[in-house]
Amino acid sequence: MLSYLRVFILFVFAAILLSNYASGQRATNSILSNFGRVSCDSTLWGSDLTLVQDPQGSDPDFFLQCGITDHIDNVISKFISYNGTKNQLYINDISDYTNSNIYILDIGLPSNVVCPELTTPDYTIDGVVLSQFEFDMDGDLYALSNYDTYTGTASIGAYDDTTGQLITGTDKTLYFPMDHLPSDVANGDLVIIPNGRMFCVFGYDTSKVFEITNYSKEETGDAFANFIGSPTQVCFAIAFINGHLVMGGTDLYGYCYNFDYDIANASLGNEQNSPLNIMPIDYTSFSPSVAVGMKLVGSVQVDATHYDLTYHIYLKNLGNVRLGNVALKDDLEGVFGAGHISNVSTSFISNGGGLELNSGYNGAGNINILRTGLPFQSLGNYPSDTSSSLIELNVTVSDPVYDSIYYNSAQFSGKVGRDSTLLTLLDSSNNYSVFFANWNETIDPNNNNVADDPGEGTPTPWIVSQVLPIELTNFTVKPENGTVLLDWTTDAEQDIRYFVVERSLDATRFDSVGRVTGSGTSVLSSNYSYSDLNPPHRTLYYRLRFVNGNGSFGISEVRAVDLMSADNTQPISSHIYPNPIKDYVVIERSAASSDMVYVEMKNVLGTTVYEYSYSGSSIRQKVSLPPLSTGHYYINIYNSGGSSEVKKLFIRN
């Protein structure tokens, strides 16, 4: 939000909408809404609401143009934000510098988008001036106040949007980095993207971009503004568009500009002309988004030619707009071949979205897992526990080709709008692997609220050799005096000659480390054990390969272990600070040791990005880091004596 000569505040409004882009369907699609002027050549007196589709593309276009000067005669001292819980836009007029006069704009979301009807303010909050405010996905309104350039601090909290009062217990101190203090927080804008991450751009002399962490009322402790970068021009507006931040401004003399920030790659783009030459004073956005993940949770051999498979499929509305016409498709016949599937069934494990299954789904001629047709099904964007559903899919596969990999991918889609404002969103399922701690990490590993970035649509594999040719009732892996002890029990075996113990550093590439003789064919319980005497002291993954008399084999599930200290006591604990971090981290351990300490950092995709080692005799060690993109990382600390810990950090640039 621009504060002009410190006397008045300019305001622009940004929204998002629905239209098929030339590049085709995508999982996330946004439309920029600008409350300000339809042209950069216009004066500040008068106001327009414009919706721009594909604002970052080569061919942006107006989706909607609404002149609202008759009711809001200028863009001075006004703010705008989108409330996803109500699918409505809020304009706050504070031009009397005493009250907050609230307009609620209904533009037809999530149905047909139209220009809003405006008359007088819907209500007034007497004696309260709310500026720089932004709704989160739960409908809570956040705002900044009391910025102090001497201490580099401000106040941030959640406010009741009807009374303007600070919600008790939500007030936090926000710390800005002393080497990147903004000149003020009256000029600029806030944005909360649908997954909850907050970003802002502030400053009149030089704009600075930050990500604000630990701000929400659910989190304890202080909030921190992590510096991202500085655009070469002053920006007054910021919005979230398809995994990017869009920041805009004007020199007030007919030149308007935009900057792009790629959240996933943590990169600030170069200056560009404002799309369609609109005057950016303040932005907001609507971001409809779908996401789906898939996990193979069961694989059982029924007889010589049939296998029962169980999949879990997770559906999520990632955006801030309710989705209509939701559909889920899985073509099992296309995966396993015609005539090779039977006993197909589906059921809900959880159904916060309140969806209905298609009783006729068979994975072949009928591939719609959800009921289709009238009335159309929809999936809400609020609250979080009603915006997702988890489905179990069971299928019997016959005569698969041994050792061949069968890749299964589900397609989840939804729509927003209708007629000329129709937008269809589509996402292919991403495989739930050992690198993901939960479904949210599976569907959006780089945490930019876009589910179809490169590498985020990996099909879920199944291989016949993953089926166990035995009844395995127990398989444990645990550390023991610097070694790893594996124990397993079988209730029955079919011509098992031996077991191969396999070890991996990344749960993907496995090497043989030992062999144990099997019991042949038996219906009795058999107990086995194996000690891996010289394991590398880090996080390790183990599995068992069962080899039959004819040379065929099966593979068990994977077990992970973090090695303990050499004397089998609890590991030496570590404390890492600061967090968030920038170009270094301090590792402080609870005790010294004679072992070497190894540090391994991985990104959210499981890729190792940095390794470092030092003597364990140092209780406190400063570790300089190479340039890394802003985002979340995992740091694994282990030593040659067996101690191992995993920490989660946030790195900022």
Secondary structure, 3 states (H helix, E strand, C coil): CEEECCCEEECCCCCCCCCCCCCCCECECCEEEEEEECCCCCCCECCEEEEEECCCCCCCEEEEEEECCCCCCECECEEEEEECCCCEEEEEECCCCCCEEEEEECCCCCCCCCCCCCCCCCEEECCCCCCCCEECCCCCEEEEEEEECCCCEEEEEEECCCCCCECCCCCEEEECCHHHCCCCCCCEEEEECCCCCEEEEECCCCCEEEEEECCCCCCCCCEEEEEEECCCCCCCEEEEECCEEEEEEECCCCCEEEEEEECCCCEECCCEECHHHCECCCEEEECCEEEEEEEEEEEEECCCCEEEEEEEEEEEECCCCCEEEEEEECCHHHHHCCCCEEEEEEEEEEECCCCCECCCCCCCCCCECECCCCCCCEECCCCHHHCEEEEEEEEEEECCCCCCEEEECCEEEEEECCHHHCEEEEEECEECCCCCCCHHHHHCCCCCCCCCCCCCCCCEEEEHHHCCCEEEEEEEEEEECCEEEEEEEEEEEEEEEEEEEEEECCCCCEEEEEEEEEEEEECCCEEEEEEECCCCCCEEEEEEEEEECCCCEEECCCEEEECCCCCCCCCCCEEEECCCECCEEEEEECCCCCCEEEEEEEECCCCEEEEEEEECCCCEEEEECCCCCCEEEEEEEEECCCCEEEEEEEECC
